[in-house]
Structure formats: structure tokens, C-alpha cells
């Protein structure tokens, strides 16, 4: 994956601002109209001397967080930002220099990244092409080498690929060794698992986060109970599931129902369900999902699967901040990053209102939303 380095955005409008008459989403409800101060890159308290922006009763959300993207260049940051996604959790991108070029870009979407992911030589991901040689993990004895290299490169968490036992993926002992090595280095593990057998392997290995939802068979009571017992987190990426099935045109026996049913069961059992899209433009990907706009679709699909609108909003704000250690965002409180999204309409009444963007702030830098 390659991409040009991002150009420095215009930060001339990052002065002190007071957003008046805005209804703040506080993680539980919309508050009565009030004032939120943007002071530099933080949420402030004192409106004295601020440029006043009358919100006119519009809703102010914390900046949205997409918990599963793949980055290929600066254009992805811009697309994410203009759709209100102010933080993106990249789940595999390379080379490391490209990933580093997208970190801490002033005024654009902030990222965390797994960097290079762990795959087997014979598994589906390796066969897609373009996977760096360093991704291949050759058995349990190779796990420490892989994890140490990712830590040295600055990966924020470790991404592993669990595949059905018959798919020539990483075997159970190798998955176990990768998770153990990551935890020894103080890194959480995100496991790709797109079918029931892969989920079982990821759970047995002790992965902290399981991304995707099974396409072949819905998670049953036993699988869900294990998620609860081990305090695991789910990032189902229903948008990608929908796109894969749509691309297949009803072929390959693919069915959306097991994925949806799995999300319903996980949510009803109390498993934290986070919003992630698998947004990517990667050659060979099962489906290309657009950056930014897809998160709004993900929220709609989560609500369709049974989440309340409040919990869908939390799945893209408060919960990712909590479970990925992003203590400076995910809410609208003094001292936190000024990552904010102003929208028309009431997303608690209708989650589709998140698409009606008026303004976006990334660490205090104001942006207009995408047109069209």
C-alpha cells in the first residue's frame, strides 16, 4: 500500500470558538441547548473572547471513531474527516513509513494502527497478493519475532488472522503464541475471524477484540457466553459483510442473516459492540468500502441488528475510546480533544440523522462536510 504524504491542512480557523445553542450528546441523551467552547485543540470552559457560532439547536456529537479501516494514503484521512470520522483505527497497512506519515497530522483524522498483520503462508490473505513477506508467521516459534518487529515499528496493537481450520490459516498453537507474545509486550490483539470456526480459534487463543461476524453460522449461546466471560469486544463490520454479499450477487451461498443474528446475540448478552466498517481501497479486497460515509451505514446496520440508537452512537464514540485506551476523546467534556461533529436532526430518534453533517472539528480545526 502506498500513498502521498498529507498536505498540511488550513489551521487558520482554529481560534477560540463558542458553539452556542447546541444540544450535546452526553452518552445517554441529548442535553438541553447550551454552549461548548473550543479552545485550541481542546474543549474549554471560558467563552470570553471567543468567536460565536450559533448552533440553532443542532446536535453536537463527539467526533466519530471508526474501529476498523485500512489506510492507503492521505486521501483516506481527508475522506474520513469530511464525513465526521475524527479518529480511525487502522487494522493493517504498510509499509511502516506510510503509516507513520499519517500519524499526528494536524487538523485531520487521528489514527492508530496495527501496521503489518500476521497471516499464514497458505491462508486466504496471503493468496490475495500484496502481503509483505514480514506478515508470514511460520509456526509458534516465529511469533515472538513477528510481535517484536511490530512493537519496534510502533504498532498500537497486534492484528492476527484466524481462519477456518480447513483454510490453511495459522494453526491454533501459532495463534496462541502470537497472542501470548503480544500480551507479554503489553499489546492488545485484534483477531480477524469471519466464520464460526475462526471465531472459536480466536477465542481459544485469547484475542482481546474479534472483528467481523460469521457469514456461515450465527454465534450460539456457548460462543457468546465465552465472549462475555473473557471480557471480549466485538467489531462486527456489518458494512463489509453487506458489501461482500452484494458483490457476490447472491452467489457463493453467502447470507447476511448469521452476521446480523450474531450481533443481536452479542449485544443482548452485554458484549461491547463497536462500530467499524473495514473501509478500504486495497487491491484484491473482497469488497471496497468507502472511507467516512460507510460509518454512517454501519450505525444504521447496528440499529437494525437491535442496538438502541444511543448504544449505536456510543459504539462510535465512548466505547472505542474506552476499549482502545483513547482517554482524551469519545465524549464532549472540558480538557478532551476538540473532536466534534455538528449535525441537523435528532440521531437518538433516527440514527440516519448522523448523515446530516453541518460542521466538523478535528482537534479544533474546523472543516466543512463532504458535498453530495
C-alpha positions in Angstrom: 0.0 0.0 0.0 1.4 3.4 -0.9 0.1 7.0 -0.7 1.3 10.5 -0.8 2.1 12.3 2.4 -0.8 14.5 3.6 -0.5 18.2 2.9 -0.8 20.5 6.0 -4.5 21.5 6.4 -5.5 25.1 6.8 -5.5 25.7 10.6 -6.2 29.4 10.4 -9.7 28.7 11.8 -8.5 27.0 14.9 -9.1 30.1 17.1 -11.2 30.0 20.2 -14.9 29.4 19.4 -18.1 29.2 21.3 -20.7 26.9 19.9 -24.0 28.3 21.3 -27.5 26.7 21.4 -26.2 23.2 20.7 -27.7 20.0 22.1 -24.8 17.9 23.3 -25.0 14.1 23.2 -23.6 13.0 26.5 -23.6 9.2 26.0 -27.1 8.8 27.4 -29.2 11.5 25.9 -29.3 14.9 24.3 -28.9 17.8 26.7 -30.9 21.0 26.6 -29.3 23.6 24.3 -26.1 25.0 25.8 -22.6 26.3 24.9 -19.4 24.3 24.1 -16.1 26.1 23.9 -13.3 25.1 21.5 -10.1 26.5 22.8 -7.2 25.5 20.5 -7.2 21.7 20.1 -9.2 21.2 23.4 -12.7 21.6 24.7 -12.5 24.6 27.0 -14.7 26.3 29.6 -14.4 30.1 29.2 -16.2 31.6 26.3 -14.7 35.1 26.8 -13.2 36.5 23.6 -14.4 33.5 21.5 -15.9 33.7 18.0 -19.6 32.8 18.5 -21.1 30.2 16.3 -24.9 29.9 16.8 -25.8 26.2 16.6 -29.5 27.0 16.3 -30.5 23.9 18.3 -28.4 21.5 16.2 -27.0 18.4 17.8 -23.3 18.2 18.8 -21.7 14.7 18.8 -18.2 13.7 19.9 -16.1 13.1 16.8 -16.9 9.6 15.4 -14.5 6.7 15.7 -14.3 4.0 13.0 -12.8 0.9 14.7 -11.8 -0.9 11.5 -10.3 0.8 8.5 -7.4 0.2 6.1 -5.4 3.2 5.1 -3.5 3.7 1.9 -2.7 7.4 1.9 -3.6 11.0 2.9 -6.8 11.0 0.8 -8.3 8.5 3.3 -7.8 10.9 6.2 -9.5 13.7 4.3 -12.5 11.5 3.3 -12.8 10.3 6.9 -12.6 13.8 8.3 -15.2 15.3 5.9 -17.7 12.6 7.0 -17.2 13.3 10.7 -14.8 10.5 11.5 -12.2 12.2 13.6 -10.4 9.0 14.8 -9.7 5.9 12.7 -8.3 2.6 14.0 -6.3 1.1 11.1 -6.3 -2.7 11.1 -3.4 -3.4 8.7 -1.4 -1.1 6.5 2.1 -0.9 5.2 4.9 0.0 4.7 5.6 1.5 8.1 6.8 4.7 6.6 3.4 5.3 5.0 1.6 4.6 8.3 4.0 7.0 10.1 3.3 9.7 7.6 -0.4 9.6 8.5 0.1 9.8 12.3 -0.5 13.1 14.2 -1.4 15.1 11.1 -2.5 18.4 12.4 -6.2 19.1 11.7 -7.0 15.8 10.1 -8.4 12.5 11.3 -6.1 11.0 14.0 -5.1 7.3 13.6 -3.9 4.3 15.5 -2.6 1.3 13.5 -1.7 -2.4 13.7 0.8 -1.9 10.9 1.6 -5.3 9.3 -0.8 -8.2 10.1 0.0 -11.8 10.9 -1.0 -14.4 8.4 0.0 -17.9 7.3 1.8 -18.6 4.0 -1.1 -20.7 2.7 -4.1 -18.8 4.0 -6.6 -16.6 2.1 -5.0 -13.3 2.9 -1.6 -14.4 1.6 -3.2 -15.6 -1.6 -4.8 -12.2 -2.2 -1.4 -10.8 -3.1 0.4 -7.7 -1.9 1.0 -9.0 1.6 4.6 -8.2 2.8 6.9 -11.1 3.5 7.2 -9.9 7.1 3.5 -10.8 7.6 4.1 -14.5 7.2 4.3 -16.3 10.6 5.9 -19.7 10.3 4.7 -21.5 13.4 4.7 -20.8 17.2 8.4 -20.3 17.3 8.1 -17.3 14.9 5.5 -15.5 16.9 7.9 -13.5 19.1 9.9 -12.3 16.0 6.7 -11.0 14.4 5.4 -9.3 17.5 8.7 -7.7 18.4 9.0 -6.3 14.9 5.6 -4.7 15.1 6.4 -3.2 18.5 9.6 -1.8 17.1 7.7 -0.2 14.3 5.3 1.5 16.7 2.2 -0.7 16.2 -0.5 0.3 18.7 -2.0 -3.2 18.8 -1.4 -6.5 17.0 -3.6 -7.8 14.2 -3.8 -11.6 13.6 -5.9 -13.5 11.1 -7.8 -16.5 12.3 -9.3 -18.6 9.5 -11.3 -21.8 9.4 -9.1 -24.8 10.3 -9.5 -26.2 6.8 -8.4 -22.9 5.1 -4.6 -23.4 5.7 -4.6 -20.5 8.0 -2.5 -20.0 11.2 -3.0 -23.1 13.4 -4.2 -22.9 16.9 -0.7 -23.2 18.5 0.6 -20.3 16.4 -2.4 -18.1 17.2 -1.9 -18.9 20.9 1.8 -18.0 20.7 1.0 -14.7 18.9 -1.5 -13.6 21.5 0.9 -14.6 24.3 3.8 -12.7 22.8 1.6 -9.6 22.2 0.3 -9.6 25.7 3.9 -10.0 27.0 4.7 -6.8 25.1 1.7 -5.1 26.6 -0.2 -5.0 23.3 -3.9 -5.9 22.8 -4.7 -8.3 20.0 -7.4 -7.8 17.3 -8.3 -11.0 15.5 -9.9 -11.2 12.1 -12.5 -14.0 12.2 -15.2 -14.2 9.5 -16.6 -17.6 10.2 -17.8 -19.6 13.2 -14.7 -21.9 13.4 -12.3 -18.9 13.1 -14.1 -17.1 16.0 -13.7 -20.2 18.1 -10.0 -20.3 17.3 -9.6 -16.6 18.1 -11.4 -17.0 21.4 -9.3 -20.0 22.4 -6.1 -18.0 21.6 -7.3 -15.2 23.9 -7.7 -12.4 21.4 -9.0 -9.2 23.0 -11.1 -7.9 20.1 -12.8 -10.0 17.4 -13.5 -8.2 14.2 -16.1 -9.3 11.6 -19.1 -11.6 12.3 -19.6 -15.1 11.0 -21.0 -15.5 7.5 -21.6 -19.2 7.8 -23.3 -19.7 11.1 -24.6 -17.4 13.8 -22.7 -17.4 17.1 -24.6 -19.6 19.5 -25.2 -19.3 23.3 -21.9 -21.0 24.1 -19.8 -18.8 21.9 -21.5 -15.6 23.1 -21.1 -16.7 26.8 -17.4 -17.1 26.2 -17.2 -13.6 24.8 -18.9 -12.3 28.0 -16.8 -14.4 30.3 -13.5 -13.3 28.8 -14.5 -9.6 28.5 -14.0 -9.6 24.8 -15.0 -6.8 22.4 -16.8 -7.2 19.1 -16.3 -5.1 15.9 -18.7 -6.8 13.5 -18.1 -4.7 10.4 -21.6 -5.3 9.0 -21.0 -2.8 6.3 -18.3 -5.0 4.9 -20.5 -8.1 5.2 -23.2 -6.3 3.3 -20.8 -5.2 0.6 -19.3 -8.7 0.2 -22.7 -10.3 -0.2 -23.8 -7.6 -2.6 -20.6 -8.0 -4.7 -21.2 -11.8 -4.8 -24.7 -11.1 -6.3 -26.2 -13.9 -4.2 -23.5 -16.4 -5.3 -21.2 -18.5 -3.1 -24.0 -19.3 -0.7 -23.4 -16.1 1.3 -26.0 -14.9 3.7 -26.2 -11.7 5.8 -28.5 -13.3 8.4 -25.9 -15.1 10.5 -23.8 -11.9 10.9 -26.9 -9.9 11.9 -28.1 -12.6 14.3 -24.6 -12.8 15.9 -24.6 -9.0 16.6 -28.1 -9.2 18.1 -27.0 -12.1 20.4 -23.7 -10.3 21.4 -25.5 -7.1 22.2 -28.3 -8.7 24.2 -25.7 -10.6 26.2 -23.8 -7.4 27.1 -20.7 -7.8 24.9 -19.4 -4.4 23.9 -20.2 -3.9 20.2 -18.1 -1.2 18.5 -18.6 0.4 15.1 -16.1 -0.5 12.4 -16.5 -0.6 8.7 -13.4 -2.3 7.1 -13.2 0.7 4.9 -10.5 0.1 2.2 -9.4 0.6 -1.3 -7.0 -2.3 -1.2 -6.4 -4.2 -4.4 -7.8 -7.8 -4.1 -10.1 -6.9 -1.2 -13.3 -9.0 -1.0 -15.1 -5.6 -1.4 -14.2 -2.0 -1.4 -15.9 0.0 1.3 -15.7 3.9 1.2 -13.9 5.7 4.0 -16.1 8.0 6.0 -19.6 7.6 4.7 -19.6 3.9 5.5 -19.5 4.6 9.2 -23.0 6.1 9.0 -24.2 3.0 7.2 -22.6 0.9 10.0 -24.6 2.8 12.6 -27.8 2.1 10.7 -27.0 -1.6 10.4 -26.2 -1.8 14.1 -29.6 -0.3 14.9 -31.2 -2.8 12.5 -29.4 -5.6 14.4 -31.0 -4.5 17.7 -28.8 -1.8 19.2 -30.6 1.2 20.5 -29.7 4.5 18.8 -28.0 5.6 22.0 -25.8 2.5 22.1 -25.1 2.8 18.3 -23.8 6.3 19.0 -21.7 5.1 21.9 -20.3 2.3 19.6 -18.7 5.1 17.6 -17.7 7.4 20.4 -17.4 6.4 24.1 -16.9 2.7 23.7 -13.9 2.7 21.3 -12.3 5.4 23.4 -12.7 3.1 26.5 -11.6 -0.2 24.9 -8.7 1.1 22.8 -7.3 3.3 25.6 -8.1 6.7 23.9 -8.6 8.6 27.2 -8.6 12.0 25.6 -11.7 11.6 23.3 -15.1 9.9 22.9 -17.0 12.5 24.9 -17.7 16.2 25.0 -16.0 17.3 28.2 -13.6 20.1 29.2 -10.0 19.1 28.6 -10.7 16.5 26.0 -9.7 16.8 22.3 -12.0 19.2 20.4 -13.2 16.4 18.1 -16.7 17.4 17.3 -19.5 16.8 14.8 -22.4 19.2 14.4 -25.5 17.7 12.7 -29.1 18.5 11.9 -31.8 16.3 13.2 -32.0 14.0 16.3 -29.9 10.8 16.0 -31.5 9.4 19.2 -34.8 9.5 17.4 -33.4 8.4 14.0 -29.8 7.3 13.6 -29.8 8.4 10.0 -29.5 12.0 11.2 -25.8 11.4 11.6 -25.5 11.8 7.9 -26.8 15.4 8.0 -23.5 17.0 8.8 -23.1 20.7 9.2 -19.6 21.2 10.6 -16.7 19.0 11.8 -13.8 19.8 14.1 -10.6 17.7 14.2 -8.6 18.7 17.3 -10.2 22.2 17.0 -9.6 22.6 13.3 -12.9 23.4 11.6 -14.0 21.6 8.4 -16.9 21.7 6.0 -18.6 18.3 5.4 -18.4 16.4 2.1 -20.7 17.7 -0.6 -23.3 15.3 -2.0 
